[in-house]
Amino acid sequence: MEVSGESNEKESDDDKTKSLTIIDVGLEEFAKKMPIFEPERVESSGSGSQEKPLGVNLDLALYKAKVLTRRYKYKEAEEILQKCTSYWPEDGRPYVALGKILGKQSKTEAARAVYEKGCQATQGENPYIWQCWAVLENKMGNIRRARELFDAATVADKRHIAAWHGWAILELKQGNVKKARQLLAKGLKFCGGNEYVYQTLALLEAKANRYEQARYLFMQATKCNPKSCASWLAWAQVEMQQENNLTARKLFEKAVQASPKNRFAWHIWGVFESNIGNIEKARKLLKIGHALNPRDPVLLQSLALLEYKHSTANLARVLFRKASELDPRHQPVWIAWGWMEWKEGNISTARELYQKALSIDTNTESAARCLQAWGVLEQRVGNMSAARRLFRSSLNINSQSYVTWMTWAQLEEDQGNSVRAEEIRNLYFQQRIEVVDDISWVTGFLDILDPAVASIKKLLNMDQDPYKKSLEALRSITGDKENGVDNNSAGKSSSNNIDNDEEGGRSALDLDSFIKERLSLDTTKLDVNLETSASPAPWRGKSPRSVWKPVKSNR
């Protein structure tokens, strides 16, 4: 807009000029804050000038790459992110996303190069790149390098909680509990309360059999973030191990309410109900989880094992096949399927499935378990030399597996080689990593968490009746002080008094109404969803039993 400055303008024109000038000034101030209005966004190149995209396009590109990654279209996502790093080299987000995509495809060298380039482009000031690089090196077994990178992340930003927590997890896996505690304490000091830090500390206390301290820390975690499904799940598993089944069930309900579509919540809850004998409820929970996460193979794997144990092997095979089609590189599915075929007497089929699992990757924990299971198979059919080789290969991957060492020792014992069996047992105790924890650490740390020392000491009173402690934990979860739980049903809830519908009916969560209102699922159509979701399968539209009838003739 141009404003006339001639002296012979009328008074009305002068008023208009003043108003237009005010508008221009306002737009000018607005333009300074919005990069979309900046005129100087042209970069010169050898072939001429090239206009740089607006900043909003970076967010759109990152979102598009995220969607493509979820659909396993890695190549297209990589192309988008490569363009982002060339247009916006100073932003760390494209480097992080690209490195993770390459890591998922086991392109570790390329991922490392991306992270290194990102650190150079951001002048080492982006803690997210350092942290992701550290995680990559840790997965590759470069522990020393991973420590250096975690340290660099905390130097770049001491308030980056993921770096402190990831570094602590690394030290825990190396058996350095004291160092891990120090790192977690620093994370709380610099970053404040964080549910993941509290959760890890709680699991440490539970592992050391200090369950009241663990419960207190779990409470802190859920207070930091009541929507943290991971914290509710971890707490539920601790109570599950203590056979406080009613308390565990309440915690599982909290977990699914916090994150209704979380596949881990439905899966672990389903396995829990199966273990205590609620087979129908377990089957229902696993089917709900599959309906919400139709591309997750783990839910189908657990459902297949449940059907094998309580229904038929043919139905289990259908589910295993479907799970393997969803993710052919998921090793546990092939291992579990192989174990079932071995139990059914199909030795050659079991060997093929174990071989398929090992062809995916021979350096993972799953590969170690596969080799151990295959070794047991060969031992049972009398191939002792093959069994020994498989056990040795498994221990080359995971030398800390007590089960593998003792299974090998028992093989030698059964063969009459008692001296060799004793040597194997001694080898295990010589090379194992012993974790030593310091109980005196706990009291001082909890005093830091809450200045109300008296209330903490009351909470940590180890002389209390364990029945009352479980009841108090349940009441703290439900928020009921008076009429919360009947004294005859809480506390040490064993599978004998929990595994019926009457006990399950006391649950505060109406599962059918919950999934119908929150998730728009009809419980009467879960079987239909199981048969029609995900990619096409050879058994679609047919009865599972009719498909697998010819298998009997092959045995």
Secondary structure, DSSP 8 states (H G I E B T S, - for coil): ------TT--HHHHHHHHHHHHHHHHHHHHHHH-GGG-S--EEEETTEEEE---THHHHHHHHHHHHHHHTT-HHHHHHHHHHHHHH-TT-SHHHHHHHHHHHHTT-HHHHHHHHHHHHHHTTT--HHHHHHHHHHHHHTT-HHHHHHHHHHHHHH-TT-HHHHHHHHHHHHHTT-HHHHHHHHHHHHHHH---HHHHHHHHHHHHHTT-HHHHHHHHHHHHHH-TT-HHHHHHHHHHHHHTT-HHHHHHHHHHHHHH-TT-HHHHHHHHHHHHHTT-HHHHHHHHHHHHHH-TT-HHHHHHHHHHHHHHS-HHHHHHHHHHHHHH-TT-HHHHHHHHHHHHHTT-HHHHHHHHHHHHHH-SSSHHHHHHHHHHHHHHHHTT-HHHHHHHHHHHHHH-TT-HHHHHHHHHHHHHTT-HHHHHHHHHHHHHH-------THHHHHHHHHH-S-HHHHHHHT-TTS-HHHHHHHHHHHHHT-SSSSS-TTTSSS--TTTTSSHHHHTT-S--HHHHHHHHH---GGGHHHHHHHSSS--TTTTS-HHHHTTTHHHH-
